[in-house]
């Protein structure tokens, strides 16, 4: 891969990255309470969203691209008109850090995972759907199945929990990880769920049986983040000071990308497959052209 384009994006740690569906805009979230929009491929600042009172930890764009959901340490979820930047609604369930948000594939719901083990689902018009006491420990990831009928939650603790929607009834427990599960992603049109564990393993779960289909023991100290390309052929894994690219088909290492700071934040592939963006603690975003 070519040398990356590097630019200072926030006044503090870059926590989250997300491309729009047309790959023309990169959205970044920071510990400086801001959300920023960057034009592609110039990487110039197009707009800044201001409204949160603390770090913006997670973002999700609705399928129609008209609503951006953000979760913050200020204990709120904000729904923004996109790309204009007006706050349509501010949602709050408990006075706890919101670590993860995701909009449902049909664009009807938004789910939030918070510290204290609480998951909450609202409609995009702000009505409560269901509150779920998922754990006594902090949640860090929520993921809708493609049909929107199942919500997976994870965070501190060994287990991934599965919930039926809209009832919020628990329908499964996936055990195998240790200490914490930091990432959940449905792939293969929902046939599998991919999870990343603190113990440096990636597990692939068959959603038909909810049995473990594959385990990859990577032995990569400091492994923390996982992002998949839109075509699901490449996985980006973040760890201290670098990002590795792996082939999903045979799980072989394809490339290693150095990052000039120890702590690596959010990662995102563009839907068209051309770009990989990586945020870090040095306030900068690095963008590699694939």
C-alpha positions as CSV (number, residue, x, y, z in Angstrom):
1,X,0.0,0.0,0.0
2,X,1.1,3.6,-0.6
3,X,2.3,5.9,2.1
4,X,-0.8,7.3,4.0
5,X,-2.2,10.7,4.0
6,X,-1.9,12.0,7.5
7,X,-3.8,15.0,9.0
8,X,-4.6,16.4,12.4
9,X,-8.3,15.9,12.9
10,X,-9.2,16.6,16.5
11,X,-7.7,18.4,19.5
12,X,-7.6,15.0,21.4
13,X,-7.8,11.3,20.8
14,X,-9.6,10.2,17.6
15,X,-12.1,7.6,18.9
16,X,-14.3,6.7,15.9
17,X,-14.3,6.7,12.1
18,X,-17.1,6.0,9.6
19,X,-17.5,6.5,5.9
20,X,-20.7,7.5,4.2
21,X,-22.3,5.0,1.9
22,X,-21.1,6.8,-1.2
23,X,-17.5,6.9,0.1
24,X,-17.4,10.7,-0.4
25,X,-17.3,11.7,3.2
26,X,-15.3,10.5,6.2
27,X,-16.9,11.1,9.6
28,X,-14.6,11.3,12.7
29,X,-15.5,11.4,16.4
30,X,-13.1,12.6,19.1
31,X,-12.4,12.9,22.8
32,X,-12.8,16.7,22.2
33,X,-16.6,16.2,22.1
34,X,-16.8,16.9,18.4
35,X,-17.9,15.1,15.2
36,X,-16.2,16.2,12.0
37,X,-16.9,15.6,8.3
38,X,-14.0,15.3,5.9
39,X,-14.3,15.5,2.1
40,X,-12.8,12.6,0.1
41,X,-10.2,12.5,-1.4
42,X,-9.1,16.0,-0.4
43,X,-9.4,15.2,3.3
44,X,-10.4,18.8,4.0
45,X,-12.8,19.7,6.8
46,X,-16.4,20.1,5.5
47,X,-18.4,20.5,8.7
48,X,-18.3,20.2,12.5
49,X,-21.1,18.9,14.7
50,X,-21.1,20.4,18.2
51,X,-23.5,19.3,20.9
52,X,-22.1,16.6,23.1
53,X,-20.7,17.6,26.5
54,X,-18.0,14.9,26.6
55,X,-16.2,12.4,24.4
56,X,-18.0,11.0,21.4
57,X,-17.3,7.2,21.6
58,X,-19.3,5.6,18.8
59,X,-21.2,6.5,15.6
60,X,-23.7,4.8,13.3
61,X,-25.3,6.2,10.1
62,X,-28.8,5.1,9.2
63,X,-29.1,3.1,5.9
64,X,-30.7,6.1,4.1
65,X,-27.8,8.3,5.2
66,X,-30.0,10.9,6.7
67,X,-29.5,10.3,10.4
68,X,-26.2,10.0,12.3
69,X,-26.4,8.5,15.8
70,X,-23.7,9.2,18.3
71,X,-23.0,7.9,21.7
72,X,-21.1,9.9,24.3
73,X,-19.5,9.8,27.7
74,X,-22.1,12.5,28.6
75,X,-24.5,9.6,28.9
76,X,-26.6,10.6,25.8
77,X,-27.3,9.4,22.3
78,X,-27.8,12.2,19.8
79,X,-29.6,11.8,16.5
80,X,-28.3,14.3,14.0
81,X,-29.8,15.4,10.7
82,X,-27.1,14.3,8.2
83,X,-25.1,16.0,6.7
84,X,-26.6,19.3,8.0
85,X,-25.6,18.7,11.6
86,X,-28.7,19.8,13.5
87,X,-29.6,17.7,16.6
88,X,-33.0,16.1,15.9
89,X,-33.2,14.3,19.2
90,X,-31.2,13.7,22.4
91,X,-31.9,10.3,24.1
92,X,-30.9,9.2,27.5
93,X,-31.6,6.0,29.3
94,X,-29.4,6.1,32.4
95,X,-26.6,8.5,33.6
96,X,-23.9,6.2,32.3
97,X,-21.3,6.4,29.6
98,X,-22.7,5.3,26.2
99,X,-19.9,3.3,24.6
100,X,-21.6,1.8,21.5
101,X,-24.4,2.8,19.2
102,X,-25.8,1.1,16.1
103,X,-28.8,1.8,13.8
104,X,-30.8,-1.2,12.6
105,X,-30.4,-2.4,9.0
106,X,-34.0,-1.4,8.2
107,X,-33.4,2.1,9.7
108,X,-36.2,1.9,12.2
109,X,-34.2,1.5,15.5
110,X,-31.1,2.7,17.2
111,X,-29.4,0.6,20.0
112,X,-27.0,1.8,22.6
113,X,-24.7,-0.1,24.9
114,X,-23.7,1.6,28.1
115,X,-21.5,1.3,31.2
116,X,-23.3,-0.6,33.9
117,X,-24.4,-3.3,31.5
118,X,-27.5,-1.6,30.1
119,X,-28.6,-1.8,26.4
120,X,-31.4,0.4,25.1
121,X,-33.3,0.4,21.9
122,X,-35.3,3.4,20.6
123,X,-37.0,4.2,17.3
124,X,-35.3,6.9,15.2
125,X,-38.2,9.1,16.2
126,X,-37.1,8.8,19.8
127,X,-39.7,6.4,21.2
128,X,-38.5,3.7,23.7
129,X,-38.7,0.2,22.3
130,X,-37.0,-1.9,25.0
131,X,-34.4,-1.5,27.8
132,X,-32.3,-4.6,28.5
133,X,-30.2,-5.3,31.6
134,X,-27.6,-7.2,29.7
135,X,-24.9,-7.4,32.3
136,X,-23.6,-6.0,35.6
137,X,-20.4,-5.0,33.7
138,X,-19.8,-2.3,31.1
139,X,-21.0,-2.9,27.5
140,X,-18.7,-1.9,24.6
141,X,-20.4,-3.4,21.6
142,X,-23.9,-3.8,20.2
143,X,-24.8,-5.4,16.8
144,X,-28.1,-5.9,15.0
145,X,-28.6,-9.0,12.9
146,X,-29.4,-8.1,9.2
147,X,-33.1,-8.9,9.7
148,X,-33.1,-6.7,12.8
149,X,-34.7,-9.4,15.0
150,X,-31.6,-10.1,17.1
151,X,-29.4,-7.8,19.1
152,X,-26.0,-9.1,20.2
153,X,-24.2,-7.4,23.2
154,X,-20.8,-7.7,24.7
155,X,-18.2,-5.9,26.8
156,X,-16.4,-6.7,30.0
157,X,-16.9,-10.4,30.8
158,X,-16.5,-13.6,28.9
159,X,-19.9,-13.9,27.2
160,X,-21.8,-12.5,24.2
161,X,-25.5,-12.3,24.9
162,X,-28.3,-12.5,22.3
163,X,-31.6,-10.8,22.6
164,X,-34.9,-11.1,20.7
165,X,-36.3,-7.8,19.4
166,X,-38.6,-6.1,20.1
167,X,-39.3,-8.1,23.2
168,X,-35.8,-7.9,24.7
169,X,-36.0,-11.5,25.7
170,X,-32.7,-13.3,26.1
171,X,-32.3,-16.1,23.5
172,X,-28.7,-17.1,23.8
173,X,-25.3,-17.0,25.4
174,X,-22.1,-17.4,23.4
175,X,-19.2,-18.5,25.7
176,X,-15.5,-18.9,24.8
177,X,-13.8,-15.5,25.1
178,X,-12.0,-14.4,28.2
179,X,-12.1,-11.1,30.2
180,X,-13.8,-8.9,27.5
181,X,-15.3,-9.0,24.0
182,X,-14.6,-5.7,22.2
183,X,-16.1,-6.1,18.8
184,X,-19.2,-7.7,17.2
185,X,-20.0,-7.9,13.5
186,X,-22.5,-9.9,11.5
187,X,-21.2,-11.1,8.2
188,X,-22.1,-13.4,5.3
189,X,-25.6,-11.8,5.1
190,X,-26.1,-12.6,8.7
191,X,-25.0,-16.3,8.6
192,X,-22.1,-15.6,10.9
193,X,-21.2,-13.4,13.8
194,X,-17.6,-12.3,14.2
195,X,-16.3,-11.5,17.7
196,X,-12.9,-10.2,18.9
197,X,-11.8,-11.2,22.4
198,X,-9.3,-9.7,24.8
199,X,-7.5,-13.0,24.9
200,X,-6.3,-12.3,21.3
201,X,-8.8,-14.6,19.5
202,X,-11.3,-14.0,16.8
203,X,-14.3,-16.3,16.9
204,X,-16.8,-17.1,14.1
205,X,-20.3,-18.1,15.2
206,X,-22.8,-19.9,13.0
207,X,-26.1,-17.9,13.6
208,X,-28.2,-20.9,12.5
209,X,-27.1,-23.0,15.4
210,X,-25.2,-20.3,17.5
211,X,-22.3,-22.8,17.7
212,X,-18.7,-21.7,17.3
213,X,-17.7,-22.4,13.7
214,X,-14.1,-21.3,13.9
215,X,-11.5,-19.9,16.3
216,X,-8.4,-18.0,15.3
217,X,-5.7,-17.7,18.0
218,X,-3.7,-14.8,16.8
219,X,-1.2,-14.2,19.6
220,X,-1.0,-10.4,18.9
221,X,-0.3,-8.6,22.1
222,X,-2.3,-5.4,22.4
223,X,-4.9,-6.5,19.9
224,X,-8.0,-4.2,20.4
225,X,-9.9,-3.4,17.3
226,X,-11.4,-5.1,14.3
227,X,-12.8,-3.6,11.1
228,X,-14.0,-5.5,8.0
229,X,-13.9,-4.3,4.4
230,X,-17.3,-3.9,2.7
231,X,-16.8,-7.0,0.6
232,X,-15.8,-8.9,3.8
233,X,-12.5,-10.1,2.3
234,X,-10.1,-8.1,4.4
235,X,-10.0,-7.6,8.2
236,X,-8.1,-4.7,9.7
237,X,-6.8,-5.5,13.2
238,X,-5.5,-2.7,15.4
239,X,-2.9,-3.1,18.1
240,X,-0.2,-0.9,19.7
241,X,1.5,1.3,17.1
242,X,0.2,-0.6,14.1
243,X,-2.6,-2.1,12.0
244,X,-2.5,-5.4,10.3
245,X,-4.5,-6.5,7.3
246,X,-5.6,-10.1,7.1
247,X,-7.3,-12.1,4.4
248,X,-10.6,-13.3,5.8
249,X,-10.8,-16.4,3.4
250,X,-7.7,-18.1,4.8
251,X,-6.7,-15.7,7.6
252,X,-3.2,-15.0,6.3
253,X,-1.4,-11.7,7.0
254,X,-1.4,-9.4,4.0
255,X,0.2,-6.2,5.2
256,X,1.3,-4.4,8.3
257,X,0.8,-0.6,8.5
258,X,2.8,1.4,11.0
259,X,1.0,4.0,13.1
260,X,3.2,6.7,14.6
261,X,1.7,6.5,18.1
262,X,1.1,3.7,20.6
263,X,-2.7,4.0,21.0
264,X,-4.7,3.3,17.8
265,X,-8.4,4.4,17.9
266,X,-11.2,3.9,15.3
267,X,-10.8,2.2,11.9
268,X,-13.0,2.3,8.9
269,X,-12.9,1.0,5.3
270,X,-14.7,3.0,2.6
271,X,-17.6,1.1,1.0
272,X,-16.0,1.3,-2.4
273,X,-12.9,-0.4,-1.0
274,X,-10.5,2.4,-1.9
275,X,-9.6,3.7,1.5
276,X,-8.7,2.6,5.0
277,X,-8.8,5.3,7.7
278,X,-7.2,4.9,11.1
279,X,-7.5,7.3,14.0
280,X,-5.1,7.5,16.9
281,X,-4.2,9.1,20.2
282,X,-2.0,11.7,18.5
283,X,-5.1,13.5,17.3
284,X,-4.4,12.4,13.7
285,X,-6.1,10.4,11.0
286,X,-4.1,8.3,8.6
287,X,-5.7,7.2,5.4
288,X,-4.2,4.5,3.2
289,X,-5.3,4.0,-0.4
290,X,-5.8,0.4,-1.2
